[in-house]
Amino acid sequence: MIAELKIGKARKKIVAGSKALHHLLPDLVPPIDNAYTLKFFFGRIIVDGETEEPAFRLMYPCFREISAMCIHKINKRLAQRAEWDTSITKVIDNAIVGYMRAHSATNSTPE
């Protein structure tokens, strides 16, 4: 479905498509971005369209597993009504962003 959406001019349909579907189905479709989500799962940004569908097929079960393993913590976070924590998948996305920011900060070396 993501590959068939005609959203924006972005080369990466997985990014624009997942974010659009996330707004329609927030607890089902996780928002995916280059800087955090793709680097978290694959260690790099996916560039070509041919790898997007296999990438999504690998990531989606991971989101589901994280959700199942952490549902009590996620629900606790949702109950706090934090501005950026609007759904199960968004709480996971925010955790990935936080992890990646912390990880990149601890691994950066001064020039």
C-alpha positions, -999 to 999 in steps of 0.1 A, spaced: 0 0 0 28 24 9 45 19 -25 13 28 -43 6 61 -25 13 92 -46 25 115 -19 50 143 -24 81 142 -45 102 122 -21 123 94 -36 117 73 -5 81 63 -5 85 44 27 90 77 46 62 97 31 38 68 28 43 55 63 38 89 78 6 95 58 -8 61 68 3 67 104 -20 97 105 -49 75 93 -40 43 113 -18 55 141 -18 23 162 -12 1 132 13 19 109 45 33 125 60 65 111 93 58 95 121 84 88 156 83 74 176 98 102 164 76 130 141 46 121 161 33 91 194 39 108 182 22 140 171 -9 121 197 -11 93 225 12 104 220 33 72 195 52 52 179 31 25 183 49 -8 166 28 -35 130 19 -39 137 -17 -44 148 -22 -8 119 -3 8 93 -31 8 117 -57 22 128 -32 48 93 -25 58 86 -63 60 115 -66 84 107 -36 105 70 -41 110 72 -73 130 99 -56 151 75 -28 159 49 -54 168 73 -73 191 84 -41 208 48 -32 213 40 -66 228 70 -66 251 66 -30 263 28 -25 262 26 -17 299 52 10 297 37 23 265 3 25 280 17 43 311 34 68 287 1 73 268 -18 79 301 6 108 308 -7 125 277 26 138 265 23 160 235 44 138 212 32 104 225 -1 101 206 -3 64 198 15 31 205 36 33 173 45 70 180 57 61 215 80 35 200 91 59 173 99 85 200 119 59 219 139 51 188 146 88 182 157 92 218 179 61 216 195 72 184 201 107 196 217 95 228 237 68 209 251 93 183 260 118 211 280 92 230 298 80 199 307 113 184 343 123 186 356 159 187 373 171 156 
